[in-house]
């Protein structure tokens, strides 16, 4: 499929939504703007064509769905009385994650651990948009106010967990599939509550954004199981964060490596 054909197919499927189309052949992208909205979105055509080669019609279905949901969220934002503060959440990312948007505007980012950083997102229903500095005037908030609102909102998210016992060790899994599972690592009250349930050493893992794992490690085998588990989740996650786990102790998180003989080593410690 060529770019021109893809654009025509998208126009055919999205015609009822009354978009204004601007096809940039040189950049091989198309910009969509919806009548009545001040916002728009850019779509890179080569990426969709590459997916089409693998997934055929399913690739077109996915991009059409994303476009519809994104503009539906934009419309909701512009409705009178829409409380943007209520839909601001923190998202955990690797420290190697890009620090600015494709347009070159820096994202709002705060330090978390040596392996992770905190970004901030404007929830849009089935997706979210990372907040960058260019969005602050429209949101009417400072970077600090964004961070405070996000932390307040993540504390309100459900924290139900499922548990699994392996070789006398216990692992708790939080997987609500709302895009903010890993973000619960910022809920201090939740971590403290879990610490009260743990009998051995407590570990916290965020291998990708859609899972948070609490480990109750009671013997050496538990560390091997944890290492295998986090590496598996890290490799299959759509947004991987880190394959390392953290030791939790009185509110502090410290990255650890799982080394030979099942002994956890703190980051920077050499094996003797």
N, C-alpha and C positions, 0 to 999 in steps of 0.2 A: 504493500500500500504506500502511495506517495502522499506527501504533505497536503497537496491540493485535494486529493480524494478524502483524506481524513477530515479536513475542514468541512467539506461538503456533507460528509456523513454526520458530523456533529451538528451542523446547521439543521439538517433534516430531523434529527432526534430532539433538538432543543428549540425548534421553531416556536412552539407555543409560549415560550418564556420571553419572547421579544428582546433578544439581545442585540447590541450593536457589536459588529465584528470588525476587527482590524488585523488583517493578516500581514505579518511582516515576513516576506519571503526570504530576505537577506539573513535575518536572525533565526528563521525557521520557527516562528512562534506566532501565536494568535492571542490577541487581547479581547476579553469579553467585558462589556459594560451593560448593565441592566438599566432600562429606562426608569428614571425616578430615583436611582441610587447614586450616591457620590463615589462609590467604590467600584472596583473592577478586579479582574484577576488575569494573570498571564499564564498561558499554557504552552509548555515546550513540546513541540510535535515529535521530534526524534525519539523521545523517551516513550511516548505512547505507541509509536510505530514499532519500536523494538519489542514492547510487550505484546503487540498485536501478532508479531511473528511467532510468539510462543503460545499465546492464549486465545488468539483469534477474537471472536465477538465478545468474549468475556472481558477483554481489555477495554473495548469501547463502552461496554456496560458500566465498568468501574469508573471511568472518567466522567461519563454522563451523570452518574450518581453523585460523584464528588462535586461537580459543578452545581448541580441542583441544590445539594445540601449546603454548600458554601454560600450561595446567594440567598437561600432561605434564612440562613443565620444572619447575613448582613441586613436583611429586611427586618428581622426581629430586633436587631440592635438599634435600628433607627426609629422603632416605634416609641411613641411618647410613654415615658414612665419606665422604660427598660432599665433595670438595675445592673449595670456592667460590673459593679464591684462584687456582686453575688456570683459571677461566673468567671472570676479570676482564680487560677489555681497554680501551684508550683509544679514543675516537672523536673525530674532528676535526669541528668545527662552525664556522660563521660566528660572528663576534663579536656578531651581532644575534640569535642563537638564544636562545630563552627561558632564563632563569637559574633557574627553579624549576618543580617539577612542577605538575600540575593541582591537586594537593592543597595547594599552597602551600609545599612543603618545598624549600629551595635544593638545586640539583644540585651535585655536586662538580665544580668547574671550575678549571683552571689556565691561566695565560697561555701563549700560544705565539708568535704573531706579531701584527702590527697588524691582520691580516685574519682570523686564526683563533684558536680557543680549544680546549683539550683537555677533553673530558668523559670520564666513565668508565662502563662498561657491564658488567652481569652477563649473560654469554652464556647463552641459553636454547635453544640448538640451532638452530632455524630463525628465531629472532628474538633480540632482546636488550632488556634493561631498563636505562635510564639510572639510575645510582646517585645518590640524593639523601641528604641528611643523616639523614633518618628511618630509613634502612636500615642505618646504621652499627652500632647496637647488635646487630641480628640477624646482621650479618656478622662482628661481633666484631673489627673493625679500625678504625684511625684513618684519617683522610683521607690522611695521608702514606703509610701502609701500602698503601692502595688504589692510589695513584699508582705506588708502587714495584712492586707486583705487576703492574699493567697494563703498565708499561714492560718488565718482564722477559718477560711473555708475548708482547708484540708482536714482540719480537726473535726469537721462535721460529717465527713465521709464515713460510711460503714467500715467496720474493721473485723468482720467475722472471718474466721480462719478454719481451714481443714487441717487435720493432723494425720501423720503417718509415722509409725514406729519401725525402725530398722536397726537390728543388732543392739537393742536396748537403748537406742537413742531416739529422740522424738523431734520431728520436724513439722513446723506449722507453715501452711501456705495461705497467703492472701492473694486472691485472684478474682476481683470483681469485674474485670473487663470494662472498666470505665475510662481507661487511659491514664489513671492516676494511682495504680497499685503501688508502684515504687515510691510514689510521693508520700505514702504513709510513713516512710522512714523519718519524716519531719514531724510526725505527731508524737511529741515527747510523752504525753500521757499514755498513749497506746503502748509504746515501748516499755514504759515503766510497769504497766499492767502485765505485759508478757513476761517481764523479768521476774515478777512475783510467782509466775507459774513454772518457771524453769528450775530444775533441780541441779543441773550441771553447769557448764559454761554456756552463756548465751551468745549466739552469733546472729548477725543480721546480714542478709544478702539481697542485692537488687541486680541480678544478672541482666534483666531487660525491663522495660517500662511497665510491662503487664503482669509482673509477679513480684512479691516480696516474701522472702523465706526467713523464718525465725528458727534457729537451731538450738535444741537443748542437747548439748554434746556431753555425754556421760562416760565415754571411753575413747580409746585411740581410734577404733574403727569409725567412729562418728565423723572424724575429720576427713577420712578418705571418702566416705559416702558424700559428705558435704562438697568436697572438691569436685567429684564426678558430677554431682547434681548441678552445681552452679555453672560448670563448664558446658554442660548439655543445654541448659536454659540460655546461656549466653550465645551459643552458636545458632540456636533456632529462633531467637527473638527477633521481631521486626525492627525494634529499636534497642540494640544491645547497649548495656551500660558498663558493667565490669564483671569479670569472672572471679574477682577477689571477694572474700567475705570480710565482715567486720566483727571484732570482739566488742561486745557491749558491756560497759562497766560503769555503773552510777551515772548514766546519762551521756557517757562519752563513747564514740565509735572510733575504733582503731583498725585500719586495714591489716590483714594477716595473709601470709602465704601458707599453704598446706604443703609441708615438705616430707621428705622421707621419714620413715618410722612414725608417721602420723602426727608429728609434733607441729603445732602452729607456731610460726615465727612472725613477729611483728615486722611491718615494712621497714627495711633498712638494716635488719638484723642479719648477720652472716651465720650460716650453719657451722657449727663447730664439730 
